[in-house]
Amino acid sequence: MLINFDNAATTYPKPPNVKRAVTEAIEKYGGNAGRGGHTLAMRTSEAVFSARETAARFFGAEPENVIFTLNCTYALNMAVQGIMRSGGHLIISGMEHNSSARPAAELAINKKITLSVAEVFPEDSRTIESFRSLIRKDTKAIVCTLASNVTGQLLPYREIAQLCRERNICFIADGAQACGIIDVKLSDGINILCTAGHKGLYGITGTGLLISDGKFRISPIIQGGTGSSSSSLRQPDFLPDGLESGTINIIGAMSVKAGIEFINKTGINRIFSHEEKICRRFISELEHERNVIIYRNPQSSYVPIVSFNIKGISPEKTAALLAQQGFCLRAGFHCAALAHTQLGTDSGTVRFAPSAFSRESDAVRLANSIKNIKNYGNS
């Protein structure tokens, strides 16, 4: 039996109501939302709007400002490229996923923007000062992950958002590892929230969200059919149409709605407590093993993710040995080059990430398997 502790990549298994929602969407919502006035199209349009409303309530937004995307990467590209299209200075954190770091770097390499990277420290006060010290008169936006996808470290995003509010800077947040785990709202000071639908929100793969408070205009990076203003060659300038060219993933949107409903029914604090308890048990089983390195600092706060390494053995080999025993963990750089540079993990790490469906007993079994891995140094 496979035991999935790679839920930071995508949650598995999915809740039963998500499976039902996908089946229902295939059977009932076969129209193209916003395209046509016939019964099938109208029924589908109503279902999609209901999904927007569900996401809007969950994140404290207006339904029209909820944009369905292919994934969080797509949402972050839309936000970063859309806000920085006319140039200016951008700040990103040293813990950013490549989803935001690569489009930012590409713009800087092509001399379309200037870019600064704020170092992240174990202490929130030092991280806040790191961002503050980089702000300039031409700083247009700050991109910050709410929680590192490598270590799970929570960044002081509310305080960073306050820095942005004071200076009329757009605050773009990557919520991929936080949404569905902690209570994230636009009222935290977030102008544009980007997140995955298939991780903590328990939707299917191929789903993501961009949610705006409407304060900053996002220039579209893709133009096309929207179902509105179809007689014009100009892209609509209103949301959600302006950022939703082409047919959206209707089945995916229904799955995200169902995933959010699962979280609401279960309780987000209960989910966090369950996952964090499993992480604490996992750490307690390994923290006295001299050959195991756990990348957590007592001065930092974390979402339920644990990165570790075994001395003398590569992360890939560790994960492969554990996979032979049925455990699914991610090894390597986790698409986060900046984070590993800052951590000094030049070979990457192994990442442990439970979900609402994980069991503490399986985490103990995993820890025992790690203890039993021999032949350190045969990497």
ABEGO torsion letter per residue (X at the ends): XBBBAAAAABBOBBBAAAAAAAAAAAAABABBBGBEABAAAAAAAAAAAAAAAAAAAAAGBBAAABBBBABAAAAAAAAAAAAAAAEEBBBBBAABBAAAAAAAAAAAAAGABBBBBBBBBABAAAAAAAAAAABBAABABBBBBABBAAAGBBBBAAAAAAAAAAAGBBBBBBAAAABGABBBBAAAGBABBBBBAABAAGBBBGBBBBBBAGABBBBBABBEBAGBGAABABBBABOAAAABBEBBBAAAAAAAAAAAAAAAAAEAAAAAAAAAAAAAAAAAAAAABAABBBBBBAABBBBBBBBBBBBGBBAAAAAAAAAAAGBBBBBEAGGBAAAAAAAGBAAEBBBBBBBAABBAAAAAAAAAAAAABBGBGBX
